[in-house]
Amino acid sequence: MNAQHSQTINMRLFDKTMILIICALVIWMPIPLGSNRIWALAILEFAIVSLAIAHVAYCFKHNSLLLRYRWQKHLLIAPGLLLVYLCLQLLNWFPSIDTVDAYQTAQQLLKTFCFIMFILLLSQYCQHQQALRWLLIAIILSGCLQAFYGTLLNLLQLESSPIFGYHDGDRAKGSFVYQNHFANYLALCLSIAFGWLLSELKTTKYEYDLRQRLVDLLSTLFSRKLILRLAIVIMVIGLILSRSRMGNAGFFTALGFVSLLSMFIYRRPPTLFKPLVVSIFILDLLIVGSIFGVDKVKQRLEDTSFSSETRDEVVIDSIPIIQDHLFTGTGGGSFYTVFPQYQPQFYSGFYDHAHNDYIQFTVEYGVVVTGLLGLWVLYCLWLACRTMYLRNNKLYKGIAFGCAMAIVHMLIHCTVDFNLQSPANTLLFLTILTLCWLVRYLPSDNQKRVK
């Protein structure tokens, strides 16, 4: 009996240690240039593989399952198919399924494998509400650190960043190399922060009573909700200072769209839901934004034209590649190699990515695999909406709202940028997709777990 009790304590300790290390990785991954350099990505991959080995060894030692629930296997189907397809491209066993750049495809294969291991670990060890809260804290803390660092450097107007020596110019970048990746990362963190804040609001309906409304408002302001609200303000400041047009437009569009959608989905929306959404637009966008230069973002949007941009030319010039490799693609990570062969003229800038993730995925993997991955993302969005409709757990419903916001934002932002080519952004987005499954299928802590 004592041996069994001791084993149970060890299992809980191991689970807690694993989720804390995963949370530490979430905070770490954007710090070394968004993990978008070979050495930084190698550190991230080594950490994930080490955790995966520890997980397998622990399961083997205690004769436990690598995956506890059936839904975890379903979660891994789409990324697993991508991994298999990358293997086929690299091995060239079937006609037309090959790659024009074996080295880049091998790198993409390794990166995809590590990402799948991260999804597996996250779904395995984030199995209760306390673990979910730890993960949310890690995501929001990571976003706040990036926003604070980016804002500080932008306001100080330093010649170069003190750690990596990059010149930020007049646009905040945090520890990222590219300001739009920084904006996208903050928008994803903001979505999760807003969802968690939403879950903290009361859903009990009262008769109209001005005194009760004031009491509710004050209790919202002077509680732990205030910390979340301040975190949102900090990240909005960083987002605005990035001067990213689609980063800002995509976030506020996603907030408005999902808020409107939730009006039809929520059975009992929080009593202060509408004032909270309005406060984001009025307090953060107009008041805080006017202090930190939202007018410059507006000016950049107004000055945007196809004649001054070359991103649209990259997209247009990529279409012949898709036509020539419609179903099979040119190989994972091969856009940089194959695009110069189709480029009719040199542009003002250098493009190693398509600045449109839909185009780049179609070029590298073909329409079939890209379509399957797109359906997987949309299914995750559907799971988030179902959670908002079916679940009674306030935390799960709030997380689902934040996940839906993040997915809508990513779907918008990926039309003009290559956010899914940045490891930190990709891994955070995969974390959010995994959360869609967790909050849909995990029972409440006071309920019996069923497989």
N, C-alpha and C positions, 0 to 999 in steps of 0.2 A: 504493500500500500504506500509506504514511504517512497519507494523507488518510482512508482507511478506518479505520485505527487511531485517528486523532484523532476521527472521528465516533463510534466506539464509546465512547470515553472521555467525550465530550460527552453521549451518550445516558445513560450510567450516572450521570453527574453530575446530569443533569436529573431522572432517576428518583429519585435520592437526595434531591435538593432538594424534590421534590414530596411525597414521603412524610414528610419532616421537617416541612414546612409543615402537612400534614394532621394529624400528631401534635400540633403546636402548637395547631391549632384544637380538637382534642379536649380539651386542657388548658384552653383559653380559654373554650369555650362555656358552662360553668356559672358562670364568675366574675361576669359582669355580670347578677346576679339570675336565673340560669338561662337567660339570653337570652330571658326571658319579658316583655320590654318592647319597644315598637316600635323604639326607638333601638338596643337591644342586638341584636335580631333583624336589623335592617338592617345592622349591622356584620358579623354572621355571614354573611348572604346575600351581601353585597358581596364578602367574602373567598372564598366558594365559587364565585361567578360568575367572579371574577378568575382563580381556579385553572382553572376550566373553559375559559375563553378561552385561557389559556396552553397548556392541553392540546391544544385544537383547532388553535391556531396551530403548535405544535410538530409535530403529526401531519401537518398540511398541508405544512409546510416540508420534512420528511424523508420524505414520502410513505408514512407508516405508518398502520396501522389505528387507528380510535378505540377499538375493543374488540378485544383480542387473541384471546379464546377464545369458543367457542360458549356455554359455560355462563354467561358474563357477560350475554349477551342474555336467557337464561332467567331469570336473577336479576332483571332489570329489567322483566319482563313485568307482574307484579302492580302495582308502584308506577306503571308506565307506564299501565296501564289506569285507575288512580285519577286520574292527570293528565288523561287524555282525558275521563273522566267529569266532572271539574271544569270542563273547557272546555265540555262540552255543557250543564252546568247554567248556566253563565254566559251562553252564547250563546242558549239557549232555542230551539234549532232543532226539537226534538221535543216533542210534547205531554207534559205532566206532568214532563218533565225540565227543571227550572228551579230558581231559588233565590229565597228570600224576602228575601235580603240580598246584593245583588250585590257590595257593597264587601268584606264579610267573605269571600265566596267567591273574589273576586279575590286577596285576601291569602293565602287558603289555597292557591290555585293557584300563586302565586309561591313560597310556602314549600315546597310539594310538589316543584316544579321544582328548587329548590335542593337539597332532600334527595336527589332522584334523581341530580343531578350529583355530590353527595358520594359516593353509593354507587358510581357509575361510576368516579370518581377513585380511591376506595379499592380497588376490585377491580382496577384497572388498574396501580396503582403498588405495591401490597402483594403482590408476586409471589415473594418468597423468604423464607426463615426469618429472616434478619436484619431485614427490614422488619417481619415479624410481631412480632418481639421489641420493636422500637421502638414499635410500636403498643400492645403490652401494657404496656410501661413508661409510655407516655403515659396510658393508662386508669387504671392503678394509682396513678401519681403524682397524677393529677387527683382520684381518690377520697381519697387520703391528705391532700392539701391541703385539700379540703373538710371532711374529718373533723377535721383538726387545727384549722382555723379555727372550725368550729362548736363543737368541744369547748372551745376556749379562751374563746370568747365566753360559752358557757354557764357555765363554771366561774368566770369573772370577774364574772358577773352585772351587766354594764354596762347602763345605761339604754337605749342604742341602739348599733347596730353602728358601728364607727369609719369605715367607707367609705361605706355607703349610708344610714346613719342609721335602720335599721329596728329595731324592738323585738322581741327574740327571746322574751321571757318566760322560762319555765322549760323550754323545748324547743329543742334545737339545730336550727339551720336552715342553717348554713354561709353561703354567699352567695346562697342561694335565698330567695324570699319565703315559700314554703309548706313547712312541715317535712316533709310527706309526700313531696313531690318530692325533697327532700334525702335522705330515707330510701330512696326508690326508686333514686336515683342511686347511693348507696353500696352498695346491695344488688347492683346490676348490676356495679359495680367489684369488689366482694367475690367475686362468682361467677367473674369472669375471673382474679382473683388466686389463688383456690383451684385453678382448673383448671391454671394455670401451675405452681403449687407441686406439684400432682399429677404433672405431666409430668417433674419433676425427681427423682422417687423411682425407685429401682431396681425392675426387674421380674424380676430373676434370683431363682429360688427356691433356697433352701439347705435342707439338712437342719437339723432343729431344733438350734440351737447357741446357747446363751445368750450366749457371748462374741461371736459374730458378730452377734447381734441388738443387743448393746450398742454394738459398733463402728458398725453401720449407724445406730443412733439418734444417736450422738455426731457422726457425719459429717453427719447431717441437720441437727443443731442448729448446728454450727460450719462453716457454708458459706454460699453465697449464698442457700440456702433459708431461712436465718434472716431475711434481709431481707424476703423474701416473707411469712414468718410474722409478723414484726413489723408489716408493712403491714396484714395481716389483722386483727391485734389493734387497731391504731389505728382502722381503719374500723368494726370491730364496736363500739368505744366510741362513735364518732359515731352509729352506727345506734341503739344503745340510748338515748343521750341525746336522740335525736329524739322519743322516746316514741311513735313511730308504731306502732300496734297491728298493722296488716296488713303494714307494712314489715318488722317484726321477725318476725312469725309466718310471713309469706310466704317470707322468706329461709331460715329454719331448716327450714321444711317442704320447700322446694325442695332444700336440701342433703340432707335425709334421703331424700326421694323419689328423686332422681337417683343418690345413693350406692347405694341399694338396687337401683335399676334397672341400674346399671353392674355389679353383681355377676353379673347374667345376660348382660350384653353383652360385657364385657371377656374376652378369651381368656386373658390373663395379667395380672391386676390387680397393681399395685405391692405389694410386700411390706409396706410400712408404711401401706397405704391405710386400713385399719380404725382403727389407732391415731390417724391424722391426723384422721379424721372425729370420732372420740370426743373428741379433744383440743379440737376446735372447740366441741363441746357442753359439755364439762366446764370447760376452761380459760377459754374466751371467754365462754360464756353464763352459767355458774354463778359462777366465781371473779371474772373481770373484771366481769361484769354486776352482781354483788352490790356491788362497789365503786362502780360508776357508776349504780346505781339501776335494775336490771332489775325490781326489785319494783314500781316505779312503772308500768312497762309492763304487768306482770301485773295490777296493780290496775285499770288502764284497761281491760284486756280483761274483767276480772270485772264492772266497772261498766257495760260496754256493754249497752244495751238499746234495743229499737226505740222505746220510749216517750220516751227521751231524745235520740234521733237523728232528724234530719229528712232525712238522705240517702236513706233508703228511701222517704220521701214524694215526693222529687224523682223517683226511679225510677218509682214508681207513677203519678205525674202525667204522666210522659213517655210512658207506654204509649199514650194516645189519639193522640199525635202520630205514633207509629209506625203505628198502625192507619190513620190518614188518609193517610199517605205511605209505605206499606209497602215498595214496590218501588223507588221513585225518591228518597225522602228530601226534605228541605226545602232542601238546599244546604249546601255545605261551610262550616263556621264559623258557621252560622246558629242554633245552639241558643240562644244568648244573646238573639236576636231573637224566635224563635218560642215559646219556653217561657212567657213571661209571658202569652201569649194563652190558654194551657191551664192555667195555674196557678190552682187554685180558691181558694187562700188564701195569705196572706203567711206566710213562715216566720220563725224567729228570726234566720236569717242570709240573706245574699244569695248566690244561686246563678247564676253565669254559665256553669257547666259542670254536667254531670249527675252528677258524682262516681261515674261508672261508664262507662268508655270503650266498653264493648260497647253500652250504651244510646245514648250520644252519637253514635257512628259510625252506628248504625242510624237514628237520627233524621235525621242530616245526609245520609247516602248511600244509605239503604235496605238491605234485607236482602241483596240480590244482591251489591252491591259489598262490603259488610261481610263477607259470607260468603267471598268470594274472597280478601279480605285475611287473614281468619282461616285459611283453608286454606294460604295462602302461609307464614304464621308456623308452622303445624303441619308443613308440609313442611320448613322450615328445622330444626325440632326433629328431624324424621326424619333429615335429612342429618347432624346432629350425632351421633345414635345410630349411624347407619351408619358414620361415621368412627371412633367408638370400637370398633366391631366389626371393620371391614375394614382400617384403616390400621395399619402397623407403626411409623410415626413417632411417637415419644413426645410430641413437642411438639404435633403435630396432634391426637393423642388427648386430651391434657390441655386444649387450647383447646376442643375439642368438648365435653368434660365441663363446662367453665365456661359455654359458650354454652347448653348444655341447661339448666343451673341457672338462668341468667339468664332464659331463655324461660319456664320453669315459674314462676319468681317473678313475672314480669310478667303472666302469665296469671292468677295469683292476685290480685295487687295491683290490677289493673285492674277487678276486680269492685266495688271500693269507692272508687276514686279516678280522677282524670283525668290520669294520668302522661303519656299520649301527647299531651296538649295543651301540655306544656312542651317547647319546642324542644331544650333540652339533653338531657332524658331521651329524647325521640324520636330524636335524632341518635345518641346512645349506643346505643340499642336497635337502630337500623338498622345501626350499625357491627357489633354483635354478630351480627345476622342475616347480614350480609355475610361475617363470619368463618366462619359455618357452611358457606358455599359455598367459601370459600378453602381451608379445611383438608380439605374433601372432595375437591376437584378438583385442587388444586395438587400437582404431583409433588414428591418430595423433591429437595433441591438437587443430589444426585448422580445424579439420573435425568434422562433426556431429556424435555423438555417436549413434550407432544402437544396438538394442538388438538381 
